[in-house]
Amino acid sequence: MILHLLVLVFLISLHTDVVGSLNDEGLALLSFQQQIEDYPISYLSNWNSSNTNACSWNGVTCRQGKIVALNIARKNLSGILSPSLGNLSSLGRVNLRDNKFRGSVPVELFNAKQLQSLVLSGNKLSGPVPPEIGGLMYLQTLDLSQNSINGSLPSSLAQCKRLKRLVLGQNSFTGSLPEGLGIGLIKLQQLNLSFNSLSGSIPNDIGNLSSLQGTLDLSHNFFNGSIPANLGNLPMRVNIDLSYNNLSGPIPQNGVLGYVGPTAFIGNRLLCGFPLKISCHPFTTDPNSQSLDDNPSGKRGEGSHSSLSTLIKTIAGIIVGICLIGGLFSYWYKKPSVCTEGEYFGSKFEDKLFIKKEMFCFRNNDLETLSENMEQYHFVPLDSQVDFDLEQLLKASAFLLGKSGTGIVYKVVLDSRSIVSVRRLGDGGSQRFKEFQAEVEAIGKIRHPNIVRLRAYCWTVEEKLLIYDYISNGDLATAIHGNTGTASFRPLSWHARLRIIKGIANGLAFLHEFSPKRYVHGDMKPSNILLGENMEPYICDFGLSRLANIAEDSMRIQLEGMTPEKAQQGSPSPYELTETNSYYQAPEVLKSAKPSQKWDVHSYGVILLEMISGKLPVIQTGSSKMELAQWIQLSIEIKKPLSDVLDPFLARDLDKKEDMVAVLQIALACVHKCPDKRPSMRDVSDSLDKLVS
């Protein structure tokens, strides 16, 4: 008996020693885990007292030994939120979205004063939001949507002056909006209060939210009274949704309100005026305009004349405004971005995304760090061989490969030692997930040995990541001409060139004839052809403009896709000047309204001429410039020797002279000025297959 007691005491002391070796933050996480009733054992298997390094636990991110982030989204966790999370003094990001947590948000959570992002959407939380939330002076993202949280919005929210995203839709909030939100939250960029039971009038100061972008969504509530004219002061880029409330009276026509469509106001039976088809009663008073009774002269005739004059001015203003909006819209989406900061190499991918914000210069008013944007994501593998998730991707080592108008490209080395290429797309935050999903998954279905394979993608409201196979041998531009400023250069043999030429033709023919949408690449050039381990070619970067700007007009997208703005996977090459890139474009590109596969045929022909001659697509002749195709045709006409046209490095392969001449003839056919006289890529591929490689 005494022996049993001694053994029991020993075991208890041993357990106490092990637990005691955990620091306070590790104990706080264990306390959080104890409140969880059901969770995937495999995911939280390393959350235990025997693993004393809490920073290595799944879902936990540390910096300098302190826990700064807890990301356990979509893990089917159920239970209540432990107050112990408030003991994590350096906690900056919490993402527990799409689980089954119930009960109220513990007031102790707001003791974590460093919180910048709190995402608890898609749970079963209830009860009110504690007023102590106003003490989170660093809070930038608050997403409590898709819960059952009730009560009124705390007025202390206005004290969170750094708040950028406030998403409280699909809850049970009641009462009126607190005054001061529009004055205190001057940095707010997204406000979504839809599908609640909020009532009362819309505060005038909401119109002061000058940083708003996207949609101001107050729909599906019980707001009443008139629409404050001050909402017209919101930025022109803001979409306003006031549908399905109890609003009444004329719709103000000032500022952005004058350009909002009718869907923003439907479901308000007592609203009238443009853009609704409900005319206002002659005696309906606009709270923001002067009535006839206020006419100082008291003369109705002069009032009618004034009303007609006002109507004419309004119509003229609308026409001018539409033109202005069109100009602003075009400027907003086409404004080039310039990054002047240095490049970063070899750090964690999430550090590049979360910390090195200066690398991402898409706009001066960058919406927010990617760490906040990634709190609501869809990570979608496109084939069964993808054995990593977003968390593993972000923690992998990353190397910057290139930047462009369509995003930034990284080489990412995963823990499994496999390597992928990740492109972070630039702007286009207004596009909807389903549209992006349809386009990217169509591209993901393309499987061809000469086309870079899209393995997975990640979508958030403001950020998009495309994960491709990593192609290791640089691009064709470098293989033909070498790197700028690099002495070492190994020229391609004719055998290697012919293999590349055939591979490109096969890949393009597949895109044109057999891909889901019979794609037009639109930006064919040597820097968009990557080379594998055995110098096999891979066509890359098709469809990027559609993915980056899918919400825009389709024709404008295609024309933008013709501009040479794509990033390379390899080192800088001689193709970074827009003027040089334009020589790959077919002459009809700027004249034709509809993209054509013959555009790609022309570009392919220029690439062939470049591979045969070893020259750039534009040649300096004295003080003037001449296109390569024109120079070669002129050389043939004046009967220059073939050796003057060929790349000097091909002199050792002159026994293949007949094949070189055959390829030259195919290239000249491809660059014919008349699109109808150019061959199809299938015909080109068939002709090349007859040549012996």
C-alpha positions as CSV (number, residue, x, y, z in Angstrom):
1,M,0.0,0.0,0.0
2,I,2.8,2.4,0.9
3,L,4.6,1.5,-2.3
4,H,1.5,2.3,-4.3
5,L,1.2,5.7,-2.6
6,L,4.9,6.5,-3.3
7,V,4.4,5.6,-7.0
8,L,1.3,7.8,-7.2
9,V,3.2,10.7,-5.6
10,F,6.0,10.2,-8.0
11,L,3.7,10.3,-11.0
12,I,2.0,13.4,-9.8
13,S,5.3,15.2,-9.2
14,L,6.5,14.2,-12.6
15,H,3.4,15.6,-14.3
16,T,3.7,18.8,-12.2
17,D,7.3,19.1,-13.4
18,V,6.4,18.7,-17.0
19,V,3.5,21.1,-16.9
20,G,5.6,23.5,-14.9
21,S,8.1,23.6,-17.7
22,L,5.5,25.3,-20.0
23,N,5.5,29.0,-19.8
24,D,2.4,31.1,-19.0
25,E,1.5,31.4,-22.7
26,G,1.7,27.6,-23.2
27,L,-0.5,27.1,-20.1
28,A,-3.0,29.7,-21.5
29,L,-3.3,27.7,-24.8
30,L,-3.8,24.5,-22.8
31,S,-6.6,26.2,-20.9
32,F,-8.1,27.2,-24.3
33,Q,-7.8,23.6,-25.5
34,Q,-9.6,22.3,-22.4
35,Q,-12.7,24.3,-23.2
36,I,-12.9,22.6,-26.6
37,E,-15.2,19.6,-26.6
38,D,-14.6,18.2,-30.0
39,Y,-11.6,18.7,-32.3
40,P,-9.6,16.7,-34.8
41,I,-7.1,14.8,-32.7
42,S,-4.5,14.7,-35.5
43,Y,-4.4,18.5,-35.8
44,L,-4.1,19.3,-32.1
45,S,-2.1,16.2,-31.3
46,N,1.0,18.3,-30.4
47,W,-0.9,20.5,-28.1
48,N,0.2,18.7,-24.9
49,S,2.2,19.3,-21.8
50,S,5.0,17.0,-22.9
51,N,5.7,19.4,-25.9
52,T,7.0,22.3,-24.0
53,N,7.6,24.5,-27.0
54,A,4.1,26.0,-27.6
55,C,5.5,27.9,-30.6
56,S,5.7,24.5,-32.5
57,W,2.1,23.7,-31.9
58,N,-0.2,23.6,-34.9
59,G,-2.0,26.9,-35.6
60,V,0.4,28.9,-33.4
61,T,2.8,31.5,-34.7
62,C,5.5,33.1,-32.6
63,R,7.9,35.9,-32.9
64,Q,10.9,36.2,-30.6
65,G,9.4,33.5,-28.5
66,K,6.1,35.2,-27.9
67,I,2.8,34.0,-29.4
68,V,1.6,36.5,-31.9
69,A,-1.1,34.6,-33.9
70,L,-3.6,31.8,-33.4
71,N,-5.1,30.4,-36.6
72,I,-7.3,27.4,-36.2
73,A,-10.0,28.0,-38.9
74,R,-12.3,25.4,-40.3
75,K,-11.3,22.6,-38.0
76,N,-14.8,21.8,-36.7
77,L,-14.0,22.8,-33.2
78,S,-16.9,23.1,-30.7
79,G,-17.1,24.4,-27.2
80,I,-16.7,27.9,-25.6
81,L,-14.0,30.5,-26.0
82,S,-11.7,30.4,-23.1
83,P,-10.9,33.7,-21.4
84,S,-7.3,32.5,-21.1
85,L,-6.6,33.9,-24.6
86,G,-6.6,37.3,-23.0
87,N,-3.4,36.3,-21.1
88,L,-1.4,36.2,-24.4
89,S,0.1,39.7,-24.1
90,S,1.6,39.8,-27.6
91,L,-1.3,38.1,-29.4
92,G,-2.0,40.1,-32.6
93,R,-4.1,37.8,-34.8
94,V,-6.9,35.4,-33.9
95,N,-8.6,33.4,-36.6
96,L,-11.2,30.8,-35.4
97,R,-13.6,31.2,-38.3
98,D,-16.0,28.5,-39.5
99,N,-16.0,26.3,-36.4
100,K,-18.8,25.6,-33.9
101,F,-17.9,27.8,-30.9
102,R,-20.9,28.9,-28.8
103,G,-21.5,31.2,-25.9
104,S,-20.5,34.8,-25.6
105,V,-17.3,36.5,-26.6
106,P,-15.4,36.6,-23.3
107,V,-14.6,40.1,-22.0
108,E,-11.2,38.9,-20.9
109,L,-10.2,38.4,-24.6
110,F,-9.9,42.1,-24.9
111,N,-7.1,42.1,-22.3
112,A,-4.9,41.1,-25.3
113,K,-4.2,44.8,-26.1
114,Q,-2.0,44.0,-29.1
115,L,-4.9,42.5,-31.1
116,Q,-4.9,43.7,-34.7
117,S,-7.2,41.1,-36.2
118,L,-10.0,39.2,-34.6
119,V,-11.9,36.8,-36.9
120,L,-14.6,34.7,-35.3
121,S,-17.0,34.5,-38.2
122,G,-19.1,31.4,-39.0
123,N,-19.6,30.1,-35.5
124,K,-22.5,29.9,-33.1
125,L,-21.6,32.8,-30.8
126,S,-24.3,34.7,-29.0
127,G,-24.6,37.5,-26.4
128,P,-23.5,41.1,-26.8
129,V,-20.2,42.5,-27.8
130,P,-18.5,43.7,-24.6
131,P,-17.9,47.5,-24.5
132,E,-14.3,46.7,-23.5
133,I,-13.5,46.2,-27.2
134,G,-13.0,49.9,-27.4
135,G,-9.7,49.4,-25.6
136,L,-8.1,47.6,-28.6
137,M,-6.2,50.6,-30.0
138,Y,-4.4,48.5,-32.6
139,L,-7.4,46.6,-33.9
140,Q,-7.6,46.7,-37.7
141,T,-9.9,43.8,-38.6
142,L,-13.1,42.8,-36.6
143,D,-15.1,40.0,-38.3
144,L,-17.9,38.5,-36.2
145,S,-20.2,37.8,-39.1
146,Q,-22.4,34.7,-39.4
147,N,-23.1,34.2,-35.7
148,S,-26.1,34.9,-33.4
149,I,-24.5,37.9,-31.6
150,N,-27.2,40.2,-30.3
151,G,-27.6,43.5,-28.4
152,S,-26.7,46.9,-29.6
153,L,-23.4,47.9,-31.1
154,P,-21.2,49.3,-28.4
155,S,-20.4,53.0,-28.8
156,S,-16.9,52.2,-27.7
157,L,-16.2,50.8,-31.2
158,A,-15.6,54.4,-32.3
159,Q,-12.5,54.4,-30.1
160,C,-10.9,51.7,-32.3
161,K,-9.4,54.4,-34.5
162,R,-7.2,52.1,-36.6
163,L,-10.1,49.8,-37.6
164,K,-10.1,49.1,-41.3
165,R,-12.6,46.2,-41.6
166,L,-15.8,46.0,-39.6
167,V,-17.8,42.9,-40.7
168,L,-20.8,42.2,-38.5
169,G,-23.3,40.9,-41.0
170,Q,-25.7,38.0,-40.5
171,N,-26.1,38.4,-36.7
172,S,-29.0,39.6,-34.5
173,F,-27.8,43.1,-33.6
174,T,-30.6,45.4,-32.5
175,G,-31.0,49.1,-31.7
176,S,-29.6,52.1,-33.6
177,L,-26.1,52.7,-34.8
178,P,-24.0,54.6,-32.3
179,E,-23.1,58.2,-33.1
180,G,-19.5,58.8,-33.7
181,L,-18.6,55.9,-36.0
182,G,-18.1,58.1,-39.0
183,I,-15.9,60.5,-36.9
184,G,-13.9,57.9,-35.0
185,L,-13.3,55.3,-37.6
186,I,-11.6,57.5,-40.2
187,K,-9.5,54.6,-41.5
188,L,-12.4,52.3,-42.1
189,Q,-12.3,50.7,-45.5
190,Q,-15.1,48.0,-45.2
191,L,-18.3,48.2,-43.3
192,N,-20.8,45.4,-43.5
193,L,-23.8,45.4,-41.1
194,S,-26.2,43.5,-43.4
195,F,-28.8,41.0,-42.3
196,N,-29.3,42.2,-38.7
197,S,-32.2,43.9,-36.9
198,L,-30.7,47.3,-36.6
199,S,-33.2,50.2,-36.6
200,G,-33.4,54.0,-36.2
201,S,-32.0,56.5,-38.7
202,I,-28.7,56.2,-40.5
203,P,-26.3,58.6,-38.8
204,N,-25.2,61.6,-40.8
205,D,-21.6,61.0,-39.9
206,I,-21.4,57.7,-41.9
207,G,-20.8,60.0,-44.9
208,N,-17.5,61.1,-43.3
209,L,-15.9,57.6,-43.9
210,S,-13.6,58.9,-46.6
211,S,-11.4,55.8,-46.6
212,L,-14.2,53.4,-47.5
213,Q,-13.7,51.0,-50.5
214,G,-15.8,48.3,-51.9
215,T,-19.4,48.2,-50.5
216,L,-21.1,50.0,-47.6
217,D,-23.6,47.3,-46.8
218,L,-26.5,48.3,-44.5
219,S,-29.0,46.1,-46.3
220,H,-31.6,43.8,-44.7
221,N,-32.2,45.7,-41.5
222,F,-34.9,48.0,-40.2
223,F,-33.4,51.4,-40.7
224,N,-36.0,54.1,-41.1
225,G,-36.3,57.8,-41.9
226,S,-34.7,59.5,-44.9
227,I,-31.4,58.7,-46.5
228,P,-28.9,61.3,-45.2
229,A,-27.6,63.5,-48.0
230,N,-24.2,63.3,-46.3
231,L,-23.8,59.7,-47.7
232,G,-23.2,61.4,-51.1
233,N,-19.8,62.6,-49.7
234,L,-18.5,59.0,-49.7
235,P,-15.7,58.2,-52.2
236,M,-17.0,57.6,-55.8
237,R,-15.5,54.1,-55.7
238,V,-17.9,53.0,-52.9
239,N,-20.9,50.9,-53.7
240,I,-23.8,51.6,-51.4
241,D,-26.4,49.0,-50.5
242,L,-29.4,50.2,-48.5
243,S,-31.8,47.6,-49.8
244,Y,-34.6,46.0,-47.7
245,N,-35.0,48.5,-44.9
246,N,-37.8,50.9,-44.0
247,L,-36.3,54.0,-45.5
248,S,-38.6,56.7,-46.9
249,G,-38.7,59.9,-48.9
250,P,-36.8,61.1,-52.0
251,I,-33.4,59.6,-52.7
252,P,-30.7,62.4,-52.6
253,Q,-28.9,63.0,-55.8
254,N,-25.7,64.5,-54.6
255,G,-22.3,63.0,-55.0
256,V,-22.0,59.2,-55.2
257,L,-25.7,58.8,-54.5
258,G,-26.4,60.2,-57.9
259,Y,-24.7,57.3,-59.6
260,V,-26.0,54.3,-57.5
261,G,-28.2,51.8,-59.3
262,P,-31.8,50.9,-58.3
263,T,-30.8,47.6,-56.7
264,A,-29.2,49.6,-53.8
265,F,-32.7,50.9,-52.8
266,I,-35.1,48.1,-53.5
267,G,-37.2,46.7,-50.6
268,N,-37.8,50.2,-49.2
269,R,-41.5,50.8,-50.1
270,L,-41.5,54.4,-49.2
271,L,-38.5,55.6,-51.1
272,C,-39.0,57.5,-54.3
273,G,-37.1,59.3,-57.1
274,F,-34.2,58.4,-59.3
275,P,-33.0,55.7,-59.9
276,L,-36.2,54.0,-58.8
277,K,-39.2,54.1,-61.2
278,I,-41.3,55.5,-58.4
279,S,-42.0,59.2,-58.8
280,C,-42.1,61.3,-55.7
281,H,-45.5,62.9,-54.9
282,P,-45.6,66.6,-55.7
283,F,-45.9,67.3,-52.0
284,T,-43.2,64.9,-50.9
285,T,-40.5,67.0,-49.4
286,D,-36.8,66.3,-49.9
287,P,-35.2,66.8,-46.5
288,N,-32.1,68.2,-48.3
289,S,-33.9,70.7,-50.6
290,Q,-36.0,73.8,-50.3
291,S,-39.8,73.6,-50.7
292,L,-42.0,76.0,-52.7
293,D,-43.3,77.5,-49.5
294,D,-39.8,78.6,-48.7
295,N,-39.6,80.6,-51.9
296,P,-38.9,84.1,-50.7
297,S,-40.9,85.7,-53.5
298,G,-43.9,83.5,-52.9
299,K,-44.4,83.3,-56.7
300,R,-45.2,79.8,-58.0
301,G,-44.3,80.6,-61.6
302,E,-40.7,81.5,-60.6
303,G,-40.6,78.3,-58.5
304,S,-41.6,76.1,-61.5
305,H,-39.0,77.8,-63.6
306,S,-36.4,77.2,-60.9
307,S,-37.4,73.5,-60.7
308,L,-37.0,73.1,-64.5
309,S,-33.6,74.8,-64.4
310,T,-32.6,72.5,-61.5
311,L,-33.8,69.4,-63.5
312,I,-31.7,70.5,-66.6
313,K,-28.7,71.1,-64.4
314,T,-29.1,67.7,-62.7
315,I,-29.3,65.8,-66.0
316,A,-26.2,67.7,-67.4
317,G,-24.4,66.9,-64.1
318,I,-25.3,63.2,-64.4
319,I,-23.9,63.1,-68.0
320,V,-20.7,64.9,-66.9
321,G,-20.4,62.7,-63.8
322,I,-20.7,59.5,-65.8
323,C,-17.8,60.6,-68.0
324,L,-15.8,61.5,-64.9
325,I,-16.5,58.2,-63.2
326,G,-15.5,56.4,-66.4
327,G,-12.2,58.3,-66.4
328,L,-11.6,57.7,-62.7
329,F,-12.4,54.0,-63.1
330,S,-10.0,53.6,-65.9
331,Y,-7.3,55.5,-64.0
332,W,-7.9,53.5,-60.9
333,Y,-7.4,50.1,-62.5
334,K,-4.7,51.1,-65.1
335,K,-2.4,53.2,-62.9
336,P,1.0,51.6,-62.9
337,S,2.7,50.8,-59.6
338,V,6.4,51.3,-58.9
339,C,8.3,49.6,-56.1
340,T,11.5,51.2,-55.2
341,E,12.4,49.0,-52.2
342,G,15.0,46.3,-52.2
343,E,14.4,42.6,-52.7
344,Y,14.2,40.1,-49.9
345,F,15.5,36.6,-50.2
346,G,15.3,33.3,-48.3
347,S,12.9,34.2,-45.5
348,K,9.5,32.6,-44.6
349,F,6.8,33.2,-47.2
350,E,4.5,34.5,-44.5
351,D,7.1,37.0,-43.5
352,K,7.3,38.3,-47.0
353,L,3.5,38.6,-47.1
354,F,2.9,39.8,-43.6
355,I,5.9,41.8,-42.7
356,K,7.6,43.1,-45.8
357,K,4.6,45.2,-46.8
358,E,6.9,47.7,-48.5
359,M,7.4,45.1,-51.3
360,F,3.8,45.4,-52.3
361,C,3.3,48.8,-53.9
362,F,0.1,48.1,-55.8
363,R,-1.4,51.4,-54.6
364,N,-0.4,54.0,-52.2
365,N,-3.5,53.3,-50.1
366,D,-2.9,49.6,-49.8
367,L,-6.0,48.1,-48.3
368,E,-4.3,46.3,-45.5
369,T,-1.6,43.8,-44.8
370,L,-2.1,40.3,-46.3
371,S,-2.1,38.9,-42.9
372,E,-5.5,40.6,-42.3
373,N,-6.8,39.7,-45.7
374,M,-5.9,36.0,-45.4
375,E,-8.2,35.6,-42.4
376,Q,-11.0,34.8,-44.8
377,Y,-9.7,32.5,-47.5
378,H,-10.6,29.7,-49.8
379,F,-7.5,27.5,-50.4
380,V,-8.4,25.1,-53.3
381,P,-6.1,22.3,-54.6
382,L,-6.7,21.6,-58.2
383,D,-5.4,18.0,-58.2
384,S,-4.9,15.2,-55.8
385,Q,-1.1,15.6,-55.7
386,V,-1.2,18.8,-53.7
387,D,-0.1,17.7,-50.2
388,F,0.1,21.0,-48.4
389,D,-2.3,23.7,-47.1
390,L,-2.1,27.4,-46.8
391,E,-0.5,27.3,-43.4
392,Q,2.4,25.1,-44.6
393,L,2.8,27.4,-47.7
394,L,3.1,30.5,-45.6
395,K,5.7,29.0,-43.3
396,A,7.9,27.8,-46.1
397,S,11.1,29.5,-47.3
398,A,10.5,31.9,-50.2
399,F,12.7,33.6,-52.7
400,L,11.6,36.6,-54.7
401,L,11.7,35.9,-58.5
402,G,10.0,38.9,-60.1
403,K,7.5,41.7,-59.9
404,S,5.1,43.1,-62.5
405,G,1.8,44.8,-63.0
406,T,0.0,41.5,-62.5
407,G,1.7,40.6,-59.3
408,I,4.8,39.2,-57.6
409,V,6.3,35.8,-58.2
410,Y,8.0,33.7,-55.5
411,K,9.9,30.4,-55.5
412,V,8.6,28.6,-52.4
413,V,10.5,25.6,-50.8
414,L,8.1,23.6,-48.7
415,D,9.1,21.5,-45.7
416,S,8.8,18.3,-47.9
417,R,11.6,19.9,-50.0
418,S,9.2,20.2,-52.9
419,I,9.2,23.5,-54.7
420,V,6.4,25.5,-56.2
421,S,6.0,28.9,-57.8
422,V,3.5,31.3,-56.2
423,R,2.1,34.3,-57.9
424,R,0.4,36.9,-55.8
425,L,-1.9,38.8,-58.1
426,G,-2.3,42.5,-57.7
427,D,-5.5,44.6,-57.7
428,G,-9.0,43.4,-58.6
429,G,-10.4,43.2,-55.1
430,S,-13.9,44.0,-56.3
431,Q,-14.3,40.7,-58.2
432,R,-16.5,38.0,-56.8
433,F,-15.3,34.6,-55.7
434,K,-17.5,32.6,-58.1
435,E,-16.3,34.5,-61.1
436,F,-12.7,34.1,-60.1
437,Q,-13.3,30.5,-59.2
438,A,-14.8,29.6,-62.6
439,E,-12.0,31.2,-64.5
440,V,-9.1,29.8,-62.5
441,E,-10.6,26.3,-62.3
442,A,-11.0,26.3,-66.1
443,I,-7.2,27.1,-66.4
444,G,-6.5,24.5,-63.8
445,K,-8.1,21.8,-66.0
446,I,-5.4,22.3,-68.7
447,R,-3.0,19.4,-68.7
448,H,-0.2,19.4,-71.3
449,P,3.5,18.6,-71.1
450,N,4.4,22.0,-72.6
451,I,2.1,24.2,-70.4
452,V,3.0,25.2,-66.8
453,R,0.5,23.4,-64.5
454,L,-1.6,25.3,-62.1
455,R,-1.8,23.2,-58.9
456,A,-3.9,25.3,-56.5
457,Y,-5.2,28.7,-55.7
458,C,-6.1,30.8,-52.7
459,W,-8.7,33.5,-52.8
460,T,-9.6,36.2,-50.3
461,V,-11.6,39.4,-50.6
462,E,-8.5,41.4,-51.5
463,E,-5.8,38.9,-52.3
464,K,-5.3,36.0,-54.7
465,L,-2.5,33.5,-54.8
466,L,-1.8,31.1,-57.8
467,I,0.3,28.1,-57.1
468,Y,2.1,26.6,-60.1
469,D,4.7,23.9,-60.7
470,Y,8.2,25.4,-60.4
471,I,10.2,25.3,-63.6
472,S,13.9,25.3,-62.8
473,N,15.9,26.4,-65.9
474,G,14.9,30.0,-66.4
475,D,13.2,31.3,-69.5
476,L,13.8,31.2,-73.2
477,A,14.9,34.8,-73.4
478,T,17.8,34.1,-71.1
479,A,18.6,30.9,-73.0
480,I,18.9,32.8,-76.3
481,H,20.7,35.9,-75.2
482,G,22.0,35.3,-71.7
483,N,21.5,37.5,-68.6
484,T,22.3,41.1,-68.7
485,G,25.6,41.7,-67.0
486,T,26.5,38.0,-66.8
487,A,29.6,36.7,-68.5
488,S,28.8,33.0,-68.6
489,F,26.5,32.0,-71.5
490,R,26.0,28.6,-73.0
491,P,24.3,28.9,-76.4
492,L,21.6,26.5,-77.5
493,S,22.4,23.8,-80.1
494,W,20.1,23.4,-83.1
495,H,18.9,20.1,-81.6
496,A,17.8,21.9,-78.4
497,R,16.3,24.8,-80.3
498,L,14.2,22.5,-82.6
499,R,12.9,20.7,-79.5
500,I,11.9,23.9,-77.9
501,I,10.3,25.2,-81.1
502,K,8.2,22.0,-81.4
503,G,7.2,22.0,-77.8
504,I,5.9,25.6,-78.0
505,A,4.0,24.8,-81.1
506,N,2.4,21.8,-79.5
507,G,1.4,23.7,-76.3
508,L,-0.1,26.6,-78.3
509,A,-2.0,24.2,-80.6
510,F,-3.4,22.6,-77.5
511,L,-4.5,25.9,-76.0
512,H,-6.1,26.9,-79.3
513,E,-7.9,23.6,-80.1
514,F,-8.4,21.5,-77.0
515,S,-8.4,23.8,-73.9
516,P,-11.8,24.3,-72.1
517,K,-12.2,27.8,-73.6
518,R,-9.9,27.6,-76.7
519,Y,-7.7,30.3,-75.2
520,V,-5.8,33.1,-76.9
521,H,-2.6,33.5,-74.9
522,G,-2.2,37.1,-76.0
523,D,1.3,37.7,-74.6
524,M,3.5,35.2,-76.2
525,K,7.2,36.1,-75.9
526,P,10.4,34.3,-74.9
527,S,10.2,35.5,-71.3
528,N,6.8,33.7,-71.0
529,I,8.4,30.4,-72.1
530,L,10.1,28.6,-69.2
531,L,12.6,25.8,-69.6
532,G,12.7,22.6,-67.6
533,E,15.5,20.4,-66.4
534,N,16.1,18.9,-69.9
535,M,15.4,22.2,-71.7
536,E,11.8,21.2,-72.5
537,P,9.6,24.3,-72.9
538,Y,6.6,25.3,-70.8
539,I,4.2,28.1,-71.8
540,C,3.3,30.2,-68.8
541,D,1.2,33.3,-67.9
542,F,-1.8,32.8,-70.1
543,G,-5.1,34.0,-68.6
544,L,-3.4,36.3,-66.0
545,S,-5.2,39.5,-67.1
546,R,-8.5,37.7,-66.9
547,L,-7.8,36.5,-63.4
548,A,-6.5,39.9,-62.2
549,N,-9.3,41.9,-63.7
550,I,-12.2,39.5,-64.2
551,A,-14.7,42.1,-63.0
552,E,-13.9,44.4,-65.8
553,D,-15.3,44.4,-69.3
554,S,-14.1,41.3,-71.1
555,M,-12.8,43.1,-74.2
556,R,-10.9,45.6,-72.2
557,I,-9.4,42.6,-70.3
558,Q,-8.2,41.0,-73.5
559,L,-6.6,44.2,-74.8
560,E,-4.9,44.7,-71.4
561,G,-3.7,41.1,-71.7
562,M,-1.8,42.1,-74.8
563,T,0.5,44.5,-72.9
564,P,3.9,43.0,-71.9
565,E,3.6,43.3,-68.1
566,K,4.2,39.8,-67.0
567,A,6.8,38.8,-64.4
568,Q,9.4,36.3,-65.2
569,Q,10.4,33.3,-63.1
570,G,14.0,33.7,-64.0
571,S,16.6,36.5,-63.8
572,P,16.2,39.9,-65.7
573,S,16.5,39.5,-69.4
574,P,16.6,41.9,-72.4
575,Y,12.8,41.9,-72.7
576,E,11.8,44.3,-69.9
577,L,11.3,47.3,-72.2
578,T,7.7,47.7,-73.3
579,E,8.9,49.0,-76.7
580,T,10.8,45.8,-77.3
581,N,7.8,43.6,-76.2
582,S,5.5,45.4,-78.6
583,Y,7.3,43.8,-81.5
584,Y,5.8,40.4,-80.7
585,Q,2.3,41.7,-81.2
586,A,0.5,41.2,-84.4
587,P,0.0,44.4,-86.4
588,E,-3.8,44.1,-86.1
589,V,-3.9,44.0,-82.3
590,L,-4.6,47.7,-81.9
591,K,-7.2,47.7,-84.6
592,S,-9.2,44.5,-84.0
593,A,-12.0,44.4,-81.5
594,K,-11.9,40.6,-80.9
595,P,-8.8,38.7,-79.8
596,S,-7.7,36.1,-82.3
597,Q,-5.6,33.0,-82.2
598,K,-3.8,34.4,-85.2
599,W,-2.3,37.0,-82.8
600,D,-0.5,34.1,-81.1
601,V,0.6,32.7,-84.4
602,H,2.3,36.0,-85.3
603,S,4.0,36.2,-81.9
604,Y,5.2,32.6,-82.3
605,G,6.7,33.5,-85.7
606,V,8.7,36.3,-84.2
607,I,10.0,33.9,-81.5
608,L,11.1,31.5,-84.2
609,L,12.9,34.2,-86.1
610,E,14.6,35.2,-82.9
611,M,15.7,31.6,-82.2
612,I,17.1,31.2,-85.7
613,S,18.9,34.5,-85.9
614,G,19.9,35.0,-82.3
615,K,18.8,38.7,-82.6
616,L,16.3,40.7,-80.7
617,P,12.8,41.3,-82.3
618,V,13.9,44.9,-83.2
619,I,17.2,45.7,-84.9
620,Q,19.0,49.1,-84.8
621,T,20.0,50.0,-88.4
622,G,21.9,53.3,-88.2
623,S,19.6,55.9,-86.6
624,S,16.4,53.9,-87.3
625,K,14.9,50.7,-86.1
626,M,13.6,47.8,-88.1
627,E,11.5,44.8,-87.0
628,L,13.4,41.5,-87.2
629,A,10.8,39.9,-89.6
630,Q,11.3,42.9,-91.9
631,W,15.1,42.7,-91.7
632,I,15.1,38.9,-92.5
633,Q,12.7,39.4,-95.4
634,L,14.9,42.2,-96.8
635,S,18.0,40.0,-96.3
636,I,16.3,37.3,-98.4
637,E,15.3,39.7,-101.1
638,I,18.8,41.1,-101.5
639,K,20.1,37.5,-101.5
640,K,22.3,37.7,-98.4
641,P,24.0,34.4,-97.6
642,L,22.1,32.2,-95.1
643,S,25.0,32.5,-92.7
644,D,24.3,36.2,-92.4
645,V,20.8,35.5,-91.2
646,L,21.5,32.6,-88.8
647,D,22.8,32.9,-85.3
648,P,26.6,32.6,-85.5
649,F,26.4,29.9,-82.7
650,L,24.6,27.6,-85.2
651,A,27.6,27.5,-87.5
652,R,28.6,24.1,-86.0
653,D,25.2,22.7,-87.0
654,L,25.1,23.6,-90.7
655,D,24.6,20.0,-91.5
656,K,21.0,20.7,-90.4
657,K,20.7,23.5,-92.9
658,E,17.6,22.1,-94.6
659,D,15.7,22.0,-91.3
660,M,16.8,25.5,-90.5
661,V,15.5,26.8,-93.8
662,A,12.2,24.9,-93.3
663,V,11.7,26.5,-89.9
664,L,12.6,29.9,-91.4
665,Q,9.9,29.4,-94.0
666,I,7.3,28.5,-91.3
667,A,8.3,31.5,-89.3
668,L,7.9,33.9,-92.2
669,A,4.4,32.4,-92.9
670,C,3.4,33.0,-89.3
671,V,4.4,36.7,-89.4
672,H,2.4,37.4,-92.6
673,K,0.7,40.8,-92.3
674,C,-2.7,39.3,-93.3
675,P,-4.1,37.2,-90.4
676,D,-6.0,35.0,-92.8
677,K,-2.9,33.9,-94.5
678,R,-1.2,32.8,-91.4
679,P,-1.3,29.0,-90.7
680,S,-3.1,27.6,-87.6
681,M,-0.9,26.4,-84.8
682,R,-2.1,22.8,-85.5
683,D,-0.8,23.1,-89.1
684,V,2.5,24.5,-87.8
685,S,2.8,21.7,-85.3
686,D,2.1,19.1,-87.9
687,S,4.8,20.6,-90.3
688,L,7.4,20.7,-87.5
689,D,6.7,17.1,-86.6
690,K,8.0,16.1,-90.1
691,L,11.4,17.5,-89.3
692,V,14.0,15.2,-87.7
693,S,15.1,16.6,-84.3
